[in-house]
Amino acid sequence: LWDDAAGRFRDWDKRAGAFVRPAGRPVYWDADPGRYSPLSLTPLLDGVATPEQARRLGDELPAYDVAPWCDWPSWTYAIVESAAAAGYHAFAAHMAARIVERVWRRVDRRDLHGYARPLPGVAPEYWPTDAMAYTGSDGYGWGATTLSLLLRQVIGLTESEITDRWAVHLTPGLPDALLVPGREPAELLSLVPQPTDEQMLDSGLVLLGYEWPADARPGSRVRFATFWRLQETPAAERGVVHSLFNHLLAADGQKVTQRDGFGLPERYWRPGLMLVQWFELELPPEAPAGDYTLLTGMYRLSDLSRNSVVDESNAPIGDSIRLGPVRVLGG
């Protein structure tokens, strides 16, 4: 249950009708499970925690980047997955990278000099910070969790909530040793195929441009993309689930087809993040060749109200952005 005074989730003793009290001393693996428990972070993982609870739990995270929590795969997995789900990617990546670095060097060693166990090339039961203190079992399945840590937290490759096509999230958290100078944001903007004047939504998204294929034809499935940059999300939009909409309009303003959706959950929104959102539109076989207008924008799934397009002073100037003209070829 949530203890607002303590700022964390705590075990509740139904017999005593009270929270389980910390022991005030190490009682299990040099830790006090009445005070610290990786399971107290799992409300972040399943979305139970409110935005304010998630913020306060974020203050707890540094206490788990130490032994024994980083020594046991089951604890580590719960901690980093919960942190990443709440958007604390930097913490999750830092903790995971340090573990992978430590454990991989031990597992990949080529001799038994210094210490004989865990056996090289075999997943150990746990990962003690002091290699000489290892007393666990070799060939233990969950010891292979380091691969998950590398892929999901350090490289940042995770599944998407989109199920009707192939999609993933990529939120890399590479350690400094693997970072090299890359492209500047201005150079990335030059890669947008069809840039537009930047237009901002009151949700904090800024439209940078779009990509419409040159071979769109009636009766075909058209794959196109919009390019966005995230700014600071207003407080009123946090905790709200959003979707983009895309309406293809004929010359007379009639809607020909549409596709909605958004592949980046709000918990991953961070200022400065740039993203590409792909969509597929089904063009009707009877659609005439010619120029069309693509109308895009965002709305809130809770009440279907549209997010406003705003000017530099944050004053509303509309509820959609017109793109194009986009061309549909003859059948």
GIMOSUL-V910627 format. One record per residue. RES is the residue in one small letter. NEAR is the number of other C-alpha atoms within 8 Angstrom. Layout:
res=RES near=NEAR
res=RES near=NEAR
This chain:
res=l near=6
res=w near=7
res=d near=9
res=d near=6
res=a near=4
res=a near=5
res=g near=10
res=r near=11
res=f near=9
res=r near=10
res=d near=8
res=w near=9
res=d near=9
res=k near=6
res=r near=4
res=a near=5
res=g near=7
res=a near=7
res=f near=8
res=v near=9
res=r near=6
res=p near=9
res=a near=9
res=g near=5
res=r near=7
res=p near=9
res=v near=9
res=y near=7
res=w near=6
res=d near=7
res=a near=10
res=d near=13
res=p near=9
res=g near=10
res=r near=8
res=y near=8
res=s near=8
res=p near=12
res=l near=7
res=s near=10
res=l near=14
res=t near=11
res=p near=10
res=l near=13
res=l near=12
res=d near=6
res=g near=7
res=v near=7
res=a near=9
res=t near=8
res=p near=8
res=e near=7
res=q near=10
res=a near=11
res=r near=8
res=r near=10
res=l near=11
res=g near=9
res=d near=7
res=e near=8
res=l near=10
res=p near=8
res=a near=6
res=y near=11
res=d near=9
res=v near=8
res=a near=9
res=p near=10
res=w near=11
res=c near=14
res=d near=12
res=w near=12
res=p near=13
res=s near=7
res=w near=11
res=t near=12
res=y near=10
res=a near=12
res=i near=14
res=v near=14
res=e near=10
res=s near=13
res=a near=17
res=a near=11
res=a near=11
res=a near=11
res=g near=9
res=y near=10
res=h near=11
res=a near=7
res=f near=11
res=a near=14
res=a near=16
res=h near=11
res=m near=11
res=a near=14
res=a near=14
res=r near=8
res=i near=10
res=v near=11
res=e near=8
res=r near=8
res=v near=10
res=w near=8
res=r near=8
res=r near=9
res=v near=12
res=d near=8
res=r near=9
res=r near=5
res=d near=5
res=l near=10
res=h near=5
res=g near=4
res=y near=7
res=a near=7
res=r near=8
res=p near=13
res=l near=10
res=p near=12
res=g near=7
res=v near=9
res=a near=13
res=p near=15
res=e near=14
res=y near=10
res=w near=13
res=p near=11
res=t near=6
res=d near=6
res=a near=8
res=m near=5
res=a near=6
res=y near=11
res=t near=5
res=g near=8
res=s near=8
res=d near=10
res=g near=9
res=y near=10
res=g near=8
res=w near=9
res=g near=13
res=a near=10
res=t near=9
res=t near=11
res=l near=7
res=s near=9
res=l near=13
res=l near=13
res=l near=11
res=r near=10
res=q near=19
res=v near=15
res=i near=12
res=g near=14
res=l near=12
res=t near=9
res=e near=7
res=s near=10
res=e near=5
res=i near=8
res=t near=7
res=d near=4
res=r near=5
res=w near=6
res=a near=9
res=v near=8
res=h near=10
res=l near=8
res=t near=9
res=p near=10
res=g near=12
res=l near=11
res=p near=10
res=d near=5
res=a near=5
res=l near=6
res=l near=7
res=v near=4
res=p near=4
res=g near=4
res=r near=6
res=e near=6
res=p near=6
res=a near=6
res=e near=8
res=l near=9
res=l near=8
res=s near=7
res=l near=6
res=v near=12
res=p near=8
res=q near=7
res=p near=8
res=t near=8
res=d near=6
res=e near=8
res=q near=11
res=m near=11
res=l near=13
res=d near=11
res=s near=8
res=g near=11
res=l near=11
res=v near=12
res=l near=12
res=l near=15
res=g near=14
res=y near=13
res=e near=10
res=w near=8
res=p near=8
res=a near=5
res=d near=6
res=a near=11
res=r near=12
res=p near=15
res=g near=10
res=s near=10
res=r near=9
res=v near=11
res=r near=10
res=f near=12
res=a near=11
res=t near=12
res=f near=13
res=w near=13
res=r near=13
res=l near=14
res=q near=11
res=e near=7
res=t near=12
res=p near=9
res=a near=5
res=a near=4
res=e near=8
res=r near=9
res=g near=8
res=v near=9
res=v near=9
res=h near=10
res=s near=11
res=l near=11
res=f near=13
res=n near=11
res=h near=12
res=l near=12
res=l near=14
res=a near=11
res=a near=8
res=d near=5
res=g near=6
res=q near=7
res=k near=9
res=v near=11
res=t near=11
res=q near=10
res=r near=10
res=d near=9
res=g near=7
res=f near=9
res=g near=9
res=l near=8
res=p near=8
res=e near=10
res=r near=8
res=y near=9
res=w near=11
res=r near=9
res=p near=9
res=g near=7
res=l near=9
res=m near=8
res=l near=7
res=v near=8
res=q near=10
res=w near=8
res=f near=9
res=e near=9
res=l near=11
res=e near=9
res=l near=13
res=p near=10
res=p near=7
res=e near=6
res=a near=9
res=p near=7
res=a near=11
res=g near=8
res=d near=10
res=y near=13
res=t near=13
res=l near=13
res=l near=13
res=t near=12
res=g near=13
res=m near=12
res=y near=12
res=r near=13
res=l near=10
res=s near=7
res=d near=5
res=l near=7
res=s near=8
res=r near=9
res=n near=12
res=s near=11
res=v near=14
res=v near=14
res=d near=10
res=e near=5
res=s near=5
res=n near=7
res=a near=7
res=p near=9
res=i near=8
res=g near=8
res=d near=10
res=s near=10
res=i near=10
res=r near=8
res=l near=9
res=g near=7
res=p near=8
res=v near=10
res=r near=10
res=v near=13
res=l near=10
res=g near=8
res=g near=5
